[in-house]
Amino acid sequence: MSDARQPPWVALGTSGILMLWAGALLLSHGACNSARKPMESPVSSRTRALRADPPGPGGLAPVTRRQLHVTEGQLASLAEDAPDGTHFAIEVPRQRAVVPESTGDEAELRFTWLGVTDPVIPLASGQQREQVGLKLRARDGCNVIYAMWRIAPSAGIVVNFKRNPDDHESRECGNAGYTTVRPRFMEPLDRLAPGESHVLRARIDADVLTVYADGKRVWEGLLPADALTLEGPAGMRTDNARVRFELLVPQAAGPTSHR
């Protein structure tokens, strides 16, 4: 028998050894991969953070007619027992109200928009808008933070604050002292349809203001130093919007925001 020709059993044995070695290598590689924790991409982590749920309703309570101080406009109670009712109607073009015995860093407005009022009154700036929103740290009509759900002429969340340290009534400051806060994150909103019910919530945490629409975070931004100096209770505001609403605020012993 020459050296070039090997018995068949030698070739089969060699092939078997090679197959066993390859199988063991694959099993070892698979075990290492399964032991590793999959890495989460920065994009997926950021996306989930932006879609974080709003804080729970703990600490917020519906406001009764006794608690609500109307500074402009007129409210109609939808409850039989008006002083203890928590559901209200607005039919007038301009409505302003605050809850003196509340803190001013958080509020929630549950509302149904029924359409535009008749008549329609332009803002002090001369612009015509339809909007529903929340007041935060509302010291008075000249010093307040607004988180507004714009309905028309374009839909979306707009946050601004009004600061006039020497003025306290709207007739004194007029349209002066407004500053629009730029968001670091914002999502577009669909245009509202009459009869739809929605929830608007705003919360200040340190220097960050976050706004939620129907349970989804849609606006977030840093409040400037001038806005952070404001102190006062929570409240609500409407312009040229017919609504049915319920306002929820933190209940507190005093009328100011405790910083």
Sequence and secondary structure as in RCSB ss.txt:
>XXXX:A:sequence
MSDARQPPWVALGTSGILMLWAGALLLSHGACNSARKPMESPVSSRTRALRADPPGPGGLAPVTRRQLHVTEGQL
ASLAEDAPDGTHFAIEVPRQRAVVPESTGDEAELRFTWLGVTDPVIPLASGQQREQVGLKLRARDGCNVIYAMWR
IAPSAGIVVNFKRNPDDHESRECGNAGYTTVRPRFMEPLDRLAPGESHVLRARIDADVLTVYADGKRVWEGLLPA
DALTLEGPAGMRTDNARVRFELLVPQAAGPTSHR
>XXXX:A:secstr
  TT   HHHHHHHHHHHHHHHHHHHHHHHHHHHHS     HHHHHHHHHT     STTEEE  TTT EEEES  
EE SSSGGG   EEE SSEEEEEESSB SSEEEEEEEEEEE SS    TTS   EEEEEEEEEEETTEEEEEEEE
EESS EEEEEEE  TT  SHHHHTTTTEEE   SEE       TT EEEEEEEEETTEEEEEETTEEEEEEE  H
HHHT    EEEEEESEEEEEEEEEEB SSSS   
